[in-house]
Amino acid sequence: MRVAIAGAGNVGRSIARELLANGHGVLLIDRDPNAIKPDSVPGADWLLADACEVDSLEEARIDRVDVAIAATGDDKVNLVHSLLAKTEFAVPRTVARVNHPSNEWMFDDVWGVDVAVSTPRLMCALVEEAVTVGDLVRLFAFRGGRTNLVEMTLPLDSPTVGRRLADLDFPGGAVLVAIIRDGTAYPPRPDSALEGEDELLFVVNPDAELELAEFLAPGVHRERVVGEDEDPEDQSNS
């Protein structure tokens, strides 16, 4: 797989090292001459250029990459790079770093972003996941938020405890992808029975999250799913 990374700072270089270690080809792009440090990431290709300029992206042959990652510290740059990669060069997969949570609502398919990665959001979700029981925790959004990875620690009094998966019809087409029990992950099987305090990982449409939460833990007071986005209008004024 060929990957282009806009932003050759600490984040971009760390991503590049991981991808190279996994056997992928990497091109790092940065407009700051001080960021071009080939010795810091042996095996990567480097380009001194503006990742928001069409001519620069043509020089980078970004139309030939499988994934474009926008990893700069500037959300505006990450949005513009993702939009150009998707609309002008038809890159199959775009991943963008979100630096400021108030901007997260913009990182969707309108701006050419397939996957938005917000470090504050992920850290918050992991904290919530560790301490909450009966709340549905959003861990990750795929493809501009049309599908989410969510988690719930099943309460002991859930009506699903003791029931076989084959007998459960999760609402909204939610798909159970893993059961974590006593620190070990198990694949869901039709004859598997749920137990209290199981950690359940689902892939689900955002519109069905509250319905799924009520199905698994009815009666738990909740106004929204933990990790749910705020009103975009409120965010745009912040």
Buried (B, 14 or more C-beta within 10 A) or exposed (E): EBBBBBBBBEBBBEBBBEBBEEEBBBBBBBBEEEBBEEEBBEEBBBBBBBBBBEEBBEEBEBEEBEBBBBBBBBBEBBBBBBBBBBEBBEBEBBBBBBBEBBBBBBBBBEBBBBBBBBEEBBEBBEEBBEEBBBBBBBBBBEEBBEBBBBBBBBBEEBEBBEEEBEEBEBBBEBEBEEBBBEEEEEEBEEEBBBBBBBBBBBBBBBEBBBBBBBBBBEEBEBEBBBBBBEEEEEBEEE
